[in-house]
Amino acid sequence: MIPSPGQRCPELYFKNLSKQKKQVMEKNGNNRKLRVCVATCNRADYSKLAPIMFGIKMEPEFFELDVVVLGSHLIDDYGNTYRMIEQDDFDINTRLHTIVRGEDEAAMVESVGLALVKLPDVLNRLKPDIMIVHGDRFDALALATSAALMNIRILHIEGGEVSGTIDDSIRHAITKLAHYHVCCTRSAEQHLISMCEDHDRILLAGCPSYDKLLSAKNKDYMSIIRMWLGDDVKSKDYIVALQHPVTTDIKHSIKMFELTLDALISFNKRTLVLFPNIDAGSKEMVRVMRKKGIEHHPNFRAVKHVPFDQFIQLVAHAGCMIGNSSCGVREVGAFGTPVINLGTRQIGRETGENVLHVRDADTQDKILQALHLQFGKQYPCSKIYGDGNAVPRILKFLKSIDLQEPLQKKFCFPPVKENISQDIDHILETLSALAVDLGGTNLRVAIVSMKGEIVKKYTQFNPKTYEERINLILQMCVEAAAEAVKLNCRILGVEDLLLVEGMSVPKDEAVSAVHLIQAAKLGNVKAQSILRTAGTALGLGVVNILHTINPSLVILSGVLASHYIHIVKDVIRQQALSSVQDVDVVVSDLVDPALLGAASMVLDYTTRRIC
């Protein structure tokens, strides 16, 4: 085993650690630790946040951790899951009862409102430097809204993903409120960039839960299986079912849950059924379970909550997982366990080959057939959502946050055309252009209005050297531009003659032949005229060469060659002698043909045999 830096040289290790700590604290100001508030709302988001919390706790020299617990964690019907946070030896700083019972749409809205009423006092008391929020739940939206309005920096975990329900809208709303983003996949990162988020504030880390999934090795997994499913159950011979309501189509999702239970009863395998989450419609789903006698059926075990460490082992060794939980399409892929994803709740999620989708189950037969197809298979393990190293990346990202930077977030909007509002200065100003005349004797620069009137003219003798001419032209243009401001003339410049609808040229980018071609393709008459004139001039030059040395082949090169070839051929046909009109004219497909041609002349001459 290779010793760690600390084992090889403890003094050097702790010296470097102390240096790193000093650099972070100096950047954050006042030589203090970064105060991080982690807020968790339910059992699902805790599985993603817990690895980060453990990482923060392991580095007390850099961080102070405050834990806020709210949402369904504190409800008995959903397992009082705050206890698992206490069992993980975290000090819960604040417990907030924020759920209004009712499990319908109105109750969700009221729960958000209740959280918004209670959170300001908590945040005023804790005064965190940064709040970590996970996912796409309505509780998380309340957290992000409160923190944003109270000028607290927000780090959002799992932004940029797509799942096909109201959760998408909530997730993207949190993205707009968040200052920093930790995403799990390359696609999610690209979605965030497309949403105009600052690329420098996006970290592609992978899913934190994968750090635990990919390192989970429990030789005694059979004891966990027996504890939850019975002593007579074998590995790969049971099913895990986890299905939640779809808040945008509650009626249909309840019907699908009913069909799922019917299919599972017919399939006749031992099944662990977890109760649904607290979303609108969950109460009706529980009624369906009780109506069908699931809690007392010999093949079923219905539970409110399974600790994450044990849940990992249960899904890793299951014959199949069925439902519509994000866990099925994300975490379970790490084990290659077959998954049946039901309905629309996870539409848009990236999935491994272990997932079989049943988008619309109008009868139980479709789900039953899916069970027969998937049960007992083993697929390759997927690492779409992580490689097991997310937490170290996230901690490093947290340390890089500069609290001295302005809090106001900036969006990276794509460039748009300048919008000139109705302003008196714009109305009164004269739209103008700078004209430059490179005369043999004199250099002249003029401010010319849209009506063709010369507003101001500057004349200087033409210097003898090229450098002096260029410097003088620049000097005259700068002087004319400064004078234009005094004369209330707005200089449009030469780029505006090329620009057409669908085309843009950044202000700091020089106009080139590429822009000329683009403008011509988009129908710019001026650009098309320039290409025709230049092509005709080139054609006349080629005709002169044909009359002088009579070559058998003419090769055009450069970015404009393909645009010139037809014009050149026309000029040869019209202007050249009949003896050379049949010459072949082609476009070179070589890179830097001029350089290659020059080199070939030297190589041919120096390697030629002398008889």
Sequence and secondary structure as in RCSB ss.txt:
>XXXX:A:sequence
MIPSPGQRCPELYFKNLSKQKKQVMEKNGNNRKLRVCVATCNRADYSKLAPIMFGIKMEPEFFELDVVVLGSHLI
DDYGNTYRMIEQDDFDINTRLHTIVRGEDEAAMVESVGLALVKLPDVLNRLKPDIMIVHGDRFDALALATSAALM
NIRILHIEGGEVSGTIDDSIRHAITKLAHYHVCCTRSAEQHLISMCEDHDRILLAGCPSYDKLLSAKNKDYMSII
RMWLGDDVKSKDYIVALQHPVTTDIKHSIKMFELTLDALISFNKRTLVLFPNIDAGSKEMVRVMRKKGIEHHPNF
RAVKHVPFDQFIQLVAHAGCMIGNSSCGVREVGAFGTPVINLGTRQIGRETGENVLHVRDADTQDKILQALHLQF
GKQYPCSKIYGDGNAVPRILKFLKSIDLQEPLQKKFCFPPVKENISQDIDHILETLSALAVDLGGTNLRVAIVSM
KGEIVKKYTQFNPKTYEERINLILQMCVEAAAEAVKLNCRILGVEDLLLVEGMSVPKDEAVSAVHLIQAAKLGNV
KAQSILRTAGTALGLGVVNILHTINPSLVILSGVLASHYIHIVKDVIRQQALSSVQDVDVVVSDLVDPALLGAAS
MVLDYTTRRIC
>XXXX:A:secstr
    HHHH HHHHHHHHHHHHHHHHHHHSTT  EEEEEEE SHHHHHHHHHHHHHHHT TTTEEEEEEEEGGGG 
GGGT THHHHHHTT  EEEEE    SS SHHHHHHHHHHHHHHHHHHHHHH  SEEEEETT HHHHHHHHHHHHT
T EEEEESTT   SSHHHHHHHHHHHH SEEEESSHHHHHHHHHTT  GGGEEE   THHHHHTT   TTHHHHH
HHHH TT  TTS EEEE    TTSHHHHHHHHHHHHHHHHHHT  EEEE   SSTTHHHHHHHHHHTTGGG TTE
EEES   HHHHHHHHHT SEEEES HHHHTGGGGGT  EEEESSTTTT    TTEEEE   SSHHHHHHHHHHHT
T       TT  S HHHHHHHHHHT  TTS SS               HHHHHSEEEEEEEEE SSEEEEEEEET
TS EEEEEEEE  SSHHHHHHHHHHHHHHHHHHHHHTTEEE TTHHHH  TT    TTS   HHHHHHHHHTT H
HHHHHHHHHHHHHHHHHHHHHHHH  SEEEE STTHHHHHHHHHHHHHHHS GGGTT EEEE  SSSHHHHHHHH
HHHHHHT    
